[in-house]
Amino acid sequence: MDLGTLFEFAVNRFPDKTAIVEDHRRFTYHEFNQQINKLAFSLQQKGVEKGDRVVIILKNRLEMVALYWAVQKIGAVFTPINFRLSTEEVAYCVNNADAKAVIYEPSSQDAALSGEYAHKPLLISVLGAAGADVTYEQLLNHDQENFNRPSIQFDDPCLMLYTSGTTGKPKGVPRSHKNEYSAAVAHIIQNQYVLHEGTLGVMPLYHTMGMRSLLSMAFINGKLVMIPDNDNLKMLTALEKEEITCVYLVPTIIHDLLHHKDFSKFNLQKLRKIGYAGASMTTELTKDVYKKLKPDVFVNHYGSTEVYTFSICSYLDKKPGCAGKPGFHQQLRLVTPDPEGYSTPDDLVPQGTPGEIIVNIDSIEAFQGYWNRPDANQKAIRNGWYFTGDMGVLDEDGDLYVVGRVDDMIISGGENIHPLEVEDVITSHPEVLETAVVGVPDERFGEKVVAFVVTRNNNLTAAELDQHCKASGSLANFKRPRDYHFVSEIPKSPVGKILRRKLKENYETYTSKEESVS
C-alpha cells in the first residue's frame, strides 16, 4: 500500500471536505487531487521516474504539499531541505542525493542556482523565481491527469529527510512508504485524532514533525492550514478563523503563542488537542498550556527523524516534562553513555541512573540506515538498536525523562550535571521567560555551569536568581550556575531546538549584563 493510493482513498471518501488552505486559497480533496495529478503527469513528462530524488527548497506553502503528493504518486523520493541553507549546503545535499530535480522559490533562488552540481538537475521554480527550466505554473497548465502509475512496494523509499548536521555534514535519512504510513497511524492514535480534525501546517516540511501533520490530516480527511512564514499573529488568527482542533508544535512556538501580546483576544476553544516534540518543555510552560488552553489531550512526543516515535506521555498534568512510555510501535532501553560509540544494547544502567536512550529498529516506523553513510550507520546502529545520543532516566514507574544530549552533559568537579534539570528550576522563577544552561571550560572544575537567561522585565539580578535556585530544594549546590548571562534571546534552530553548541562557542562574546556568583 503506497501513500499516493492512500491519499486517493481519502479523496474518494470525502471529496468535498476541505483539504488545504493558505491565505485566500482553499481546495477540497477533489480539487486538490486534480492539481496533484497534473503535477504527477508533468513531472513524468520531464523525466522524473520512480526512485528519483526530488529536492524541494520551499517554505511551508500549498505548492510544497501538492508536490509531495505528486512525487508519491509517481514513486519518486520527496527530498525536502531547509530553505535557509547556504549555496554550499544546498549543493552538498543535491549532490549527495544525486537529485533528478530541484524545486525552489525566491527565498532559496540564489542558493539553488549558484551551486556546483555533479550532474545538472531539472530546475523547477515556484512563485516566479528566476532561472528555471520550467515553472510550477507551467507544470499545471494543462488538462492531462492520466500519469503512468508505476508499481510501488511498501518498502520502497518515498521520503528522504536530512538531519541538521550540527556535528558535521547533514545525513540523509531514507524512509519507506511503510515507515511513513506506520508513523502517521501512530501519530493519529497517540494524539487521539478523529475524522476531520484541522491543524496548522507550521512545522517545516523538511522536518519529521511537519511530515506527521501532513500525512495524519490526509488519512483522516482533515484540514491542513499552511502558514509559510513563522508569524505568531497569523497562527493565532488561523487557529480562531479556521477553528483548528489540534496542533503539533515545538515548545518554542507554543511559548511564543501563549505569550503573544494579543493572545487573550482570540477564541481558541476549538483547540482541544495539543502535541509537542523537538525539544523539552519546562514545567512552567506545561502549567501555562493547561491554564490558558485547557486541552482535552496534551501529549509530549519524543522521537527522531530516523525512527519517529521513541516514547509518548499524555499525563503531563501529573508529570510535567515526562516523556512517558515507549510509543505504539516501540521498545526502548537506557545504556551506559559512551560518546565514542563503544557501548552495546546490553550495557543497561540501573533504574534511576541516567543513561543513553536506545530504541529497537525492528519497529516498522524505523529507518534502516543513512543514505551512503556507512560510518554513521556503524556509530548509530548496533545489534538492531538505534543509539539516539540522548540521555534519559527512568523513574520508579518506568516513565522516561529526557535530560539532555550525551555531548551536552556537563561534568563539573567529576559530577554529571544535565542542563534540563537546572533549566527547570531557573524557569520556575516568575521573572524568567526562558533559559539555556551549558558547561564551559573551567581551570578548577573542568567545566562550570553557566546559565543564559531571558527575563520578562529586565530587572532580575544573578544574586536573586541564585537565591531562587538555593531555595528550590531540588538543585544540589554543585549544579547551581556559577555565571549568569542576561541576554535578549536564546539561539535556536529553525525547529526551535536550543543551540547549546553556539552558546558555548561564543561564550566570550556574551558580555552584556554578565554576573557571576560564588
MARVEXZA-827327 format. One record per residue (C-alpha): y, z negated, x negated; residue number from 1. Coordinates in nm, 2 decimals, decimal comma. Example, Ala and Ser with C-alpha at 12.3 -4.5 7.8 and 13.67 -1.06 7.14 Angstrom:
c2 c3 c1 num
-0,45 -0,78 -1,23 1
-0,11 -0,71 -1,37 2
//
This chain:
c2 c3 c1 num
0,00 0,00 0,00 1
0,32 0,11 -0,17 2
0,67 -0,02 -0,10 3
0,81 0,31 0,04 4
0,54 0,32 0,30 5
0,61 -0,04 0,39 6
0,98 0,05 0,44 7
0,88 0,33 0,68 8
0,67 0,08 0,87 9
0,99 -0,13 0,92 10
1,17 0,19 1,03 11
0,91 0,26 1,29 12
0,90 -0,10 1,42 13
1,28 -0,14 1,49 14
1,46 0,19 1,42 15
1,78 0,08 1,59 16
1,82 -0,25 1,41 17
2,10 -0,27 1,15 18
1,95 -0,23 0,81 19
2,25 -0,24 0,58 20
2,63 -0,30 0,59 21
2,90 -0,25 0,33 22
3,26 -0,29 0,45 23
3,31 -0,02 0,72 24
2,98 0,14 0,67 25
2,68 0,03 0,88 26
2,35 0,20 0,92 27
2,04 0,14 1,14 28
1,69 0,16 0,98 29
1,65 0,51 1,12 30
1,99 0,63 0,99 31
1,94 0,47 0,65 32
1,59 0,62 0,62 33
1,73 0,97 0,68 34
1,96 0,93 0,38 35
1,68 0,79 0,17 36
1,45 1,08 0,24 37
1,73 1,33 0,15 38
1,77 1,15 -0,18 39
1,40 1,15 -0,24 40
1,38 1,52 -0,19 41
1,68 1,59 -0,42 42
1,55 1,37 -0,70 43
1,22 1,55 -0,69 44
1,41 1,89 -0,70 45
1,60 1,76 -1,01 46
1,27 1,69 -1,19 47
1,22 1,32 -1,12 48
0,85 1,26 -1,08 49
0,60 0,98 -1,03 50
0,62 0,73 -1,32 51
0,96 0,84 -1,45 52
1,20 0,56 -1,52 53
1,54 0,60 -1,34 54
1,81 0,38 -1,50 55
2,07 0,25 -1,25 56
2,40 0,12 -1,37 57
2,57 0,03 -1,04 58
2,73 -0,26 -0,87 59
2,56 -0,41 -0,56 60
2,65 -0,13 -0,33 61
2,49 0,06 -0,04 62
2,42 0,36 -0,27 63
2,21 0,14 -0,50 64
1,98 0,03 -0,22 65
1,94 0,38 -0,09 66
1,84 0,50 -0,44 67
1,60 0,21 -0,47 68
1,40 0,32 -0,16 69
1,42 0,69 -0,26 70
1,28 0,61 -0,60 71
1,00 0,41 -0,44 72
0,90 0,69 -0,21 73
0,85 0,94 -0,49 74
0,66 0,69 -0,71 75
0,92 0,67 -0,99 76
1,03 0,34 -1,15 77
1,36 0,19 -1,04 78
1,52 0,05 -1,37 79
1,85 -0,12 -1,30 80
2,06 -0,27 -1,57 81
2,38 -0,47 -1,58 82
2,69 -0,25 -1,52 83
2,88 -0,46 -1,77 84
2,67 -0,37 -2,06 85
2,83 -0,21 -2,37 86
2,76 0,16 -2,47 87
2,52 0,04 -2,74 88
2,33 -0,19 -2,49 89
2,31 0,09 -2,23 90
2,18 0,33 -2,49 91
1,92 0,08 -2,60 92
1,78 0,03 -2,25 93
1,79 0,40 -2,17 94
1,60 0,49 -2,49 95
1,36 0,20 -2,46 96
1,27 0,30 -2,11 97
1,26 0,67 -2,20 98
1,46 0,73 -1,88 99
1,44 1,06 -1,70 100
1,77 1,00 -1,52 101
2,07 0,77 -1,55 102
2,29 0,69 -1,24 103
2,63 0,54 -1,29 104
2,97 0,47 -1,13 105
3,33 0,44 -1,25 106
3,28 0,09 -1,38 107
2,99 0,20 -1,60 108
3,10 0,56 -1,67 109
3,22 0,51 -2,03 110
2,91 0,33 -2,14 111
2,68 0,58 -1,97 112
2,85 0,89 -2,11 113
2,91 0,76 -2,47 114
2,56 0,65 -2,56 115
2,34 0,82 -2,81 116
2,02 0,91 -2,64 117
1,69 1,02 -2,79 118
1,64 1,26 -2,50 119
1,92 1,36 -2,27 120
1,86 1,22 -1,93 121
1,97 1,37 -1,60 122
2,32 1,22 -1,53 123
2,40 1,13 -1,17 124
2,74 0,99 -1,07 125
2,84 0,78 -0,78 126
3,19 0,73 -0,63 127
3,35 1,02 -0,82 128
3,26 0,91 -1,17 129
3,30 1,19 -1,42 130
3,07 1,38 -1,65 131
2,76 1,41 -1,43 132
2,50 1,69 -1,40 133
2,50 1,62 -1,02 134
2,68 1,37 -0,79 135
2,52 1,13 -0,54 136
2,71 1,31 -0,27 137
2,55 1,64 -0,37 138
2,21 1,48 -0,35 139
2,28 1,40 0,01 140
2,45 1,73 0,11 141
2,15 1,90 0,28 142
1,92 1,85 0,57 143
1,59 1,85 0,39 144
1,39 1,52 0,43 145
1,04 1,65 0,36 146
0,98 1,55 0,00 147
0,64 1,57 -0,17 148
0,48 1,23 -0,14 149
0,26 1,15 -0,44 150
-0,05 0,93 -0,43 151
0,08 0,58 -0,52 152
-0,15 0,30 -0,61 153
-0,09 -0,07 -0,56 154
-0,10 -0,13 -0,93 155
0,14 0,15 -1,02 156
0,47 0,03 -1,17 157
0,77 0,05 -0,92 158
1,04 -0,15 -1,09 159
1,14 -0,24 -1,45 160
1,39 -0,52 -1,50 161
1,54 -0,61 -1,83 162
1,57 -0,97 -1,94 163
1,91 -1,09 -2,05 164
1,83 -1,07 -2,42 165
2,01 -1,39 -2,52 166
1,79 -1,43 -2,82 167
1,75 -1,06 -2,92 168
1,71 -0,72 -2,77 169
1,65 -0,71 -2,39 170
1,29 -0,69 -2,29 171
1,17 -0,46 -2,02 172
0,96 -0,62 -1,75 173
0,75 -0,36 -1,56 174
0,64 -0,48 -1,21 175
0,40 -0,31 -0,98 176
0,40 -0,24 -0,61 177
0,15 -0,53 -0,58 178
0,38 -0,76 -0,78 179
0,69 -0,68 -0,57 180
0,51 -0,68 -0,24 181
0,35 -1,02 -0,30 182
0,68 -1,17 -0,43 183
0,85 -1,06 -0,12 184
0,59 -1,20 0,11 185
0,60 -1,53 -0,09 186
0,98 -1,53 -0,06 187
0,96 -1,49 0,32 188
0,71 -1,77 0,35 189
0,87 -2,01 0,11 190
1,22 -1,97 0,27 191
1,08 -1,97 0,62 192
1,23 -1,64 0,72 193
1,17 -1,48 1,06 194
1,23 -1,14 1,21 195
1,59 -1,01 1,20 196
1,74 -1,25 0,96 197
2,06 -1,14 0,79 198
2,16 -1,21 0,43 199
2,42 -1,13 0,17 200
2,35 -0,87 -0,10 201
2,54 -1,06 -0,36 202
2,28 -1,14 -0,63 203
2,27 -0,84 -0,87 204
2,00 -0,59 -0,80 205
1,93 -0,58 -1,18 206
1,81 -0,93 -1,13 207
1,49 -1,06 -0,97 208
1,69 -1,26 -0,71 209
1,87 -0,95 -0,58 210
1,53 -0,78 -0,55 211
1,39 -1,06 -0,34 212
1,68 -1,04 -0,09 213
1,65 -0,66 -0,07 214
1,27 -0,65 -0,01 215
1,24 -0,95 0,21 216
1,50 -0,82 0,45 217
1,33 -0,49 0,48 218
0,99 -0,64 0,56 219
1,13 -0,85 0,84 220
1,38 -0,58 0,97 221
1,67 -0,79 0,85 222
2,02 -0,70 0,78 223
2,15 -0,67 0,42 224
2,52 -0,71 0,38 225
2,63 -0,57 0,04 226
2,93 -0,71 -0,15 227
2,98 -0,51 -0,47 228
3,23 -0,75 -0,63 229
3,18 -1,12 -0,67 230
3,46 -1,21 -0,42 231
3,42 -1,55 -0,26 232
3,66 -1,48 0,02 233
3,47 -1,16 0,11 234
3,15 -1,36 0,11 235
3,29 -1,62 0,34 236
3,43 -1,36 0,57 237
3,09 -1,17 0,58 238
2,90 -1,50 0,64 239
3,10 -1,55 0,96 240
3,16 -1,20 1,08 241
2,80 -1,08 1,03 242
2,65 -1,41 1,15 243
2,45 -1,44 0,83 244
2,14 -1,67 0,88 245
2,01 -1,71 0,53 246
2,12 -1,68 0,17 247
1,95 -1,68 -0,17 248
2,21 -1,76 -0,44 249
2,27 -1,92 -0,78 250
2,42 -2,27 -0,77 251
2,75 -2,14 -0,92 252
2,82 -1,92 -0,62 253
2,72 -2,19 -0,37 254
2,95 -2,43 -0,56 255
3,24 -2,18 -0,55 256
3,20 -2,11 -0,18 257
3,19 -2,47 -0,08 258
3,50 -2,54 -0,29 259
3,70 -2,24 -0,18 260
4,04 -2,34 -0,05 261
3,97 -2,17 0,28 262
3,61 -2,29 0,33 263
3,69 -2,51 0,63 264
3,85 -2,21 0,82 265
3,51 -2,03 0,85 266
3,25 -2,08 1,12 267
2,92 -2,08 0,93 268
2,70 -2,23 1,19 269
2,46 -1,94 1,19 270
2,38 -2,00 0,83 271
2,06 -2,22 0,87 272
1,85 -2,13 0,56 273
1,97 -2,17 0,20 274
1,77 -2,10 -0,11 275
1,89 -2,13 -0,47 276
1,75 -2,03 -0,81 277
1,85 -1,91 -1,15 278
1,98 -2,25 -1,27 279
1,95 -2,62 -1,19 280
2,17 -2,77 -0,92 281
2,33 -3,11 -0,97 282
2,27 -3,40 -0,73 283
2,64 -3,39 -0,62 284
2,63 -3,02 -0,53 285
2,30 -3,08 -0,34 286
2,46 -3,35 -0,14 287
2,76 -3,12 -0,08 288
2,53 -2,85 0,07 289
2,38 -3,09 0,31 290
2,72 -3,23 0,41 291
2,91 -2,91 0,46 292
2,64 -2,67 0,58 293
2,37 -2,89 0,73 294
2,09 -2,64 0,67 295
1,76 -2,65 0,85 296
1,59 -2,51 0,54 297
1,71 -2,58 0,19 298
1,49 -2,46 -0,09 299
1,51 -2,48 -0,47 300
1,31 -2,19 -0,61 301
1,21 -2,19 -0,97 302
1,08 -1,87 -1,12 303
1,15 -1,58 -1,35 304
1,17 -1,20 -1,38 305
0,82 -1,19 -1,52 306
0,64 -1,39 -1,25 307
0,89 -1,46 -0,97 308
0,76 -1,79 -0,84 309
0,67 -2,09 -1,05 310
0,75 -2,37 -0,80 311
0,94 -2,45 -0,49 312
1,09 -2,76 -0,33 313
1,20 -2,79 0,03 314
1,27 -3,16 0,04 315
1,59 -3,18 -0,16 316
1,73 -3,44 0,07 317
1,47 -3,68 -0,07 318
1,46 -3,54 -0,43 319
1,78 -3,36 -0,53 320
1,72 -3,12 -0,82 321
1,35 -3,13 -0,79 322
1,16 -2,80 -0,85 323
0,87 -2,93 -0,64 324
0,51 -2,79 -0,63 325
0,36 -2,46 -0,75 326
0,45 -2,16 -0,54 327
0,25 -1,98 -0,28 328
0,06 -1,77 -0,54 329
0,09 -2,00 -0,84 330
-0,06 -2,26 -1,07 331
0,14 -2,44 -1,35 332
0,09 -2,68 -1,64 333
0,30 -2,87 -1,88 334
0,20 -2,85 -2,25 335
0,33 -2,97 -2,59 336
0,65 -2,78 -2,66 337
0,65 -2,56 -2,97 338
0,94 -2,32 -3,03 339
0,72 -2,14 -3,29 340
0,47 -2,04 -3,03 341
0,15 -2,22 -3,15 342
0,08 -2,45 -2,85 343
-0,21 -2,35 -2,62 344
-0,27 -2,38 -2,24 345
-0,50 -2,68 -2,32 346
-0,24 -2,88 -2,50 347
-0,15 -3,08 -2,19 348
0,11 -3,36 -2,20 349
0,06 -3,69 -2,01 350
0,23 -3,72 -1,67 351
0,58 -3,83 -1,71 352
0,62 -3,68 -2,05 353
0,84 -3,37 -2,09 354
0,65 -3,05 -2,18 355
0,68 -2,68 -2,18 356
0,62 -2,52 -1,84 357
0,35 -2,25 -1,84 358
0,22 -2,06 -1,54 359
-0,10 -1,86 -1,47 360
-0,05 -1,49 -1,48 361
-0,36 -1,42 -1,28 362
-0,11 -1,45 -0,99 363
-0,05 -1,12 -0,80 364
0,32 -1,19 -0,85 365
0,30 -1,19 -1,22 366
0,36 -0,90 -1,47 367
0,10 -0,82 -1,73 368
0,32 -0,77 -2,03 369
0,66 -0,65 -2,16 370
0,74 -0,28 -2,20 371
0,64 -0,17 -2,55 372
0,69 -0,52 -2,69 373
0,35 -0,65 -2,83 374
0,54 -0,90 -3,04 375
0,70 -1,06 -2,73 376
0,36 -1,05 -2,54 377
0,20 -1,24 -2,82 378
0,45 -1,52 -2,81 379
0,49 -1,54 -2,43 380
0,13 -1,47 -2,30 381
-0,16 -1,68 -2,43 382
-0,50 -1,70 -2,28 383
-0,39 -1,58 -1,94 384
-0,08 -1,81 -1,92 385
0,29 -1,73 -1,94 386
0,49 -1,96 -2,16 387
0,83 -1,99 -1,99 388
1,03 -2,16 -2,27 389
1,15 -2,41 -2,01 390
1,10 -2,78 -2,04 391
0,98 -2,99 -1,74 392
0,84 -3,32 -1,64 393
0,61 -3,42 -1,35 394
0,69 -3,74 -1,16 395
0,44 -3,98 -1,00 396
0,40 -3,74 -0,70 397
0,32 -3,44 -0,92 398
0,66 -3,29 -0,84 399
0,82 -3,08 -1,12 400
1,17 -3,14 -1,26 401
1,31 -2,88 -1,49 402
1,50 -3,05 -1,77 403
1,62 -2,75 -1,98 404
1,50 -2,50 -2,23 405
1,28 -2,57 -2,52 406
1,55 -2,45 -2,75 407
1,82 -2,63 -2,56 408
1,66 -2,97 -2,62 409
1,89 -3,20 -2,82 410
1,73 -3,40 -3,10 411
1,97 -3,68 -3,19 412
1,86 -3,95 -3,43 413
1,50 -3,85 -3,37 414
1,52 -3,89 -2,99 415
1,48 -3,60 -2,75 416
1,76 -3,55 -2,50 417
1,76 -3,30 -2,22 418
2,11 -3,17 -2,12 419
2,04 -3,17 -1,75 420
1,98 -3,55 -1,73 421
2,32 -3,61 -1,89 422
2,50 -3,35 -1,68 423
2,36 -3,50 -1,36 424
2,53 -3,83 -1,45 425
2,86 -3,68 -1,55 426
2,89 -3,46 -1,24 427
2,84 -3,77 -1,02 428
3,20 -3,87 -1,12 429
3,43 -3,78 -0,83 430
3,69 -3,61 -1,06 431
3,43 -3,38 -1,23 432
3,40 -3,03 -1,10 433
3,13 -2,91 -1,34 434
3,00 -2,98 -1,69 435
2,77 -2,85 -1,96 436
2,61 -3,06 -2,23 437
2,49 -2,92 -2,57 438
2,39 -3,05 -2,91 439
2,60 -2,97 -3,21 440
2,52 -3,04 -3,58 441
2,59 -3,39 -3,70 442
2,56 -3,51 -4,05 443
2,43 -3,86 -3,95 444
2,22 -3,79 -3,64 445
2,11 -3,43 -3,69 446
2,27 -3,34 -3,36 447
2,52 -3,52 -3,14 448
2,56 -3,49 -2,77 449
2,88 -3,30 -2,66 450
3,00 -3,26 -2,31 451
3,23 -2,97 -2,19 452
3,39 -3,08 -1,87 453
3,60 -2,91 -1,59 454
3,79 -3,17 -1,39 455
3,94 -3,14 -1,04 456
4,29 -3,27 -1,12 457
4,31 -3,26 -1,50 458
4,38 -3,63 -1,53 459
4,04 -3,77 -1,64 460
4,00 -3,92 -1,99 461
3,70 -3,94 -2,21 462
3,71 -4,32 -2,20 463
3,69 -4,32 -1,82 464
3,41 -4,07 -1,82 465
3,22 -4,26 -2,09 466
3,26 -4,58 -1,89 467
3,11 -4,40 -1,59 468
2,81 -4,29 -1,80 469
2,76 -4,65 -1,92 470
2,79 -4,79 -1,56 471
2,54 -4,54 -1,41 472
2,25 -4,74 -1,53 473
2,04 -4,42 -1,56 474
2,15 -4,29 -1,90 475
2,03 -4,46 -2,22 476
2,30 -4,53 -2,48 477
2,18 -4,27 -2,73 478
2,20 -4,00 -2,46 479
2,57 -4,05 -2,39 480
2,81 -3,78 -2,51 481
2,99 -3,86 -2,83 482
3,26 -3,59 -2,77 483
3,42 -3,47 -2,45 484
3,59 -3,13 -2,43 485
3,80 -3,08 -2,12 486
3,80 -2,71 -2,05 487
3,92 -2,47 -1,78 488
3,58 -2,31 -1,72 489
3,22 -2,32 -1,84 490
3,10 -1,98 -1,98 491
2,82 -1,83 -1,77 492
2,61 -1,52 -1,75 493
2,66 -1,27 -1,47 494
2,40 -1,45 -1,26 495
2,55 -1,79 -1,31 496
2,35 -1,94 -1,60 497
2,54 -2,17 -1,83 498
2,57 -2,00 -2,18 499
2,50 -2,31 -2,39 500
2,45 -2,09 -2,69 501
2,81 -1,97 -2,66 502
2,94 -2,32 -2,63 503
2,75 -2,42 -2,95 504
2,86 -2,12 -3,14 505
3,22 -2,16 -3,05 506
3,23 -2,54 -3,07 507
3,51 -2,55 -3,33 508
3,74 -2,34 -3,12 509
3,74 -2,58 -2,83 510
4,04 -2,79 -2,94 511
4,23 -2,83 -2,61 512
4,22 -3,19 -2,49 513
3,92 -3,29 -2,71 514
3,84 -3,66 -2,71 515
3,57 -3,85 -2,90 516
3,41 -4,18 -2,81 517
3,22 -4,43 -3,03 518
//
